[in-house]
Amino acid sequence: MFLFSTCQVGAETVFKKEVLRLFPSFRLSFSRPGFLTFKAPEQTPEQTMDAVFQFVNRSVFARTAALSIGKVQQEKSESTEDFTAIADKIWEIAEQNRVFVNRIHVFRRDLLPPGVNGFEPTGQTPELQILYNILVERSPKPKFLGTNHHNSQQQALPEETVMSVVEVDPGNYFVGIHTISAESPIQSYYPGGILPLEIPDNAVSRAWLKFEEGIRWAGFPIVEGDCCLDIGASPGGGSQVLLARGATVLGVDPAAIDPVVLNHPQFTHLQNRISQTKRMLYRNVRWLIADMNVAPNYTLEVLEELANRKEIPLCGMLFTLKLFQWQLADHLPSYAERLRCWGFNDVRIKQLAFNRQEVMVAASRQLSVAGSQ
Ligand SMILES: C[S@@+](CC[C@H](N)C(=O)[O-])C[C@H]1O[C@@H](n2cnc3c(N)ncnc32)[C@H](O)[C@@H]1O
């Protein structure tokens, strides 16, 4: 059996290493930037779907994963006729594998790392929307059980079986399936594991994207009136995500905050390094986000000190760890363990679609939810 997975361009080497550590019986089979396939031992259908779920849930670097059921190669992928031929071949593969699907996800692998030359992962192109439309149109009922499919970015629903068609290169597609369970991480619901987020016009930094994605992924129930601390807040994109949820925000950073955020009535700027601020100020903080451009050990030292203060009613922390060298990824399991020792029973680490060479960590003190590391 083969699994395929997408990841950030550049993360392939650490991703392969992680897979071999987590799943020693898997072998790398094929690799392109941002797209890898692995050969895994043969299993029953239930075990197979569980393996796909475990894969995406336990790996930091797997953005999405599916059981590979076949490949389609077509010399040209330009005209409606080309896409019709591709769609028919895809349905043939589904037929051969006796697959019934409720949802179709069509996306391409990333071509660049996020943020480089203005690239942001969407997985979508106008041509792939055409392929999606033709796939829906030519679906041989009852192989395809979905209804109301107009948009290739549509979110799947729990219990659905999703057929993913990944454009690895134009004219070269991998076809796979995965099922959605209540425990599936939020990314599994979306084509390519990418939440369809668009940076708003008034966002003051790209960090808006990663914290909007991060909060949705972590499922932190931040509500109106919650007091939040943002460490490394400048220029303020992460704080905007919190303010939009009605929170009050203490933003700590020696650097300047954009006036759009600074003038918000629920924002306070503590213009200092975190080590130089008074802990008394944090006595109401329920949620903490952090995004300092420092080594992971420094971030963890700062957070440990705050997390261990009994007077701070902290429910959860969402923060980036910068992988200045990719080898720092080797330490991620020990970082997760360290966070558990501070009393966080749900600790998750993921390289989210909008993260750059960094990972997002969510640690909360609530009852455990999906995707615990
Ligand atoms: C990547 S930027 C943060 C972007 C920001 N989170 C946003 O949403 O726009 C990193 C920031 O971390 C800040 N920083 C670094 N070390 C810090 C420390 N010890 N205390 C507070 N801020 C720190 C830097 O001044 C810098 O502005």
The ligand as an SDF file (V2000), in Angstrom:
LIG
                    3D

 27 29  0  0  0  0  0  0  0  0999 V2000
    8.2260   37.8450   13.4120 C   0  0  0  0  0  0  0  0  0  0  0  0
    8.1630   39.3420   14.3040 S   0  0  0  0  0  0  0  0  0  0  0  0
    6.5490   39.2260   14.9870 C   0  0  0  0  0  0  0  0  0  0  0  0
    5.4000   39.4500   14.0580 C   0  0  0  0  0  0  0  0  0  0  0  0
    4.1420   39.6820   14.8530 C   0  0  0  0  0  0  0  0  0  0  0  0
    3.8090   38.5270   15.6740 N   0  0  0  0  0  0  0  0  0  0  0  0
    2.9310   40.0650   14.0650 C   0  0  0  0  0  0  0  0  0  0  0  0
    1.8950   39.4360   14.2690 O   0  0  0  0  0  0  0  0  0  0  0  0
    2.9750   41.0220   13.2750 O   0  0  0  0  0  0  0  0  0  0  0  0
    9.1910   38.9880   15.6680 C   0  0  0  0  0  0  0  0  0  0  0  0
    9.1660   40.0470   16.7650 C   0  0  0  0  0  0  0  0  0  0  0  0
    9.6860   39.4620   17.9640 O   0  0  0  0  0  0  0  0  0  0  0  0
   10.1990   40.5450   18.7340 C   0  0  0  0  0  0  0  0  0  0  0  0
   11.0190   40.0120   19.8450 N   0  0  0  0  0  0  0  0  0  0  0  0
   12.1980   39.3490   19.7820 C   0  0  0  0  0  0  0  0  0  0  0  0
   12.6420   39.0590   21.0160 N   0  0  0  0  0  0  0  0  0  0  0  0
   11.7250   39.5690   21.8890 C   0  0  0  0  0  0  0  0  0  0  0  0
   11.6160   39.5810   23.3090 C   0  0  0  0  0  0  0  0  0  0  0  0
   12.5610   39.0530   24.0750 N   0  0  0  0  0  0  0  0  0  0  0  0
   10.5520   40.1650   23.8640 N   0  0  0  0  0  0  0  0  0  0  0  0
    9.5860   40.7140   23.0820 C   0  0  0  0  0  0  0  0  0  0  0  0
    9.6270   40.7300   21.7290 N   0  0  0  0  0  0  0  0  0  0  0  0
   10.6860   40.1530   21.1410 C   0  0  0  0  0  0  0  0  0  0  0  0
   10.9630   41.3670   17.6970 C   0  0  0  0  0  0  0  0  0  0  0  0
   11.1600   42.6900   18.1380 O   0  0  0  0  0  0  0  0  0  0  0  0
   10.0370   41.2660   16.4830 C   0  0  0  0  0  0  0  0  0  0  0  0
    9.2190   42.4110   16.3590 O   0  0  0  0  0  0  0  0  0  0  0  0
  1  2  1  0
  2  3  1  0
  2 10  1  0
  3  4  1  0
  4  5  1  0
  5  6  1  0
  5  7  1  0
  7  8  2  0
  7  9  1  0
 10 11  1  0
 11 12  1  0
 11 26  1  0
 12 13  1  0
 13 14  1  0
 13 24  1  0
 14 15  1  0
 14 23  1  0
 15 16  2  0
 16 17  1  0
 17 18  1  0
 17 23  2  0
 18 19  1  0
 18 20  2  0
 20 21  1  0
 21 22  2  0
 22 23  1  0
 24 25  1  0
 24 26  1  0
 26 27  1  0
M  CHG  2   2   1   9  -1
M  END
$$$$
